[in-house]
Amino acid sequence: MGGGNSKQYDTVVMELNVLADSFGVPLYLELQWRIFGKDVPVPMLLKSLQQTKRFLKILFGFTLLTLGVVMLVTPGPGWLVIALGLGVLAAEFVWARRLLDRLKEQGDRLKDQGVRLRNTILSRQPAGRA
């Protein structure tokens, strides 16, 4: 490879290694890049893999969100699954991040009210029944 393509080649190899760790993509693509040069559409393949990863992440997030809503009316940890779904979607969408932040604020507020209620109940008990 020429000197001008070396930096680009290093970037592609690094991205391939990261993808190989994430998805189990075979590393023979790196060998093809070395053998056939820059004519092999490896950068296009990387972009397709990134788009596929983003699509799967969004699909997984909406699936968790839907399951969480269903679990609100059926047995199961509905709010927890909704929070997990919003956490996955927050990496891609600003609205999900804002909603997740709002959910966290409400959770903190409820926790503080619960602590205050517990302290009030404990302070009203006689000294011998703690």
Buried (B, 14 or more C-beta within 10 A) or exposed (E): EEEEEEEEBEEBBEBBEEBBEEEEBEEEBBEEBEEEEBEBEBBEBBEEBEEEEEEEBBEBBBEBBEBBEEBEEEEEEBBEBBBBBBBBBBEEBEEBBEBBEEBEEEEEEEEEEEEEEEEEEEEEEEEEEE
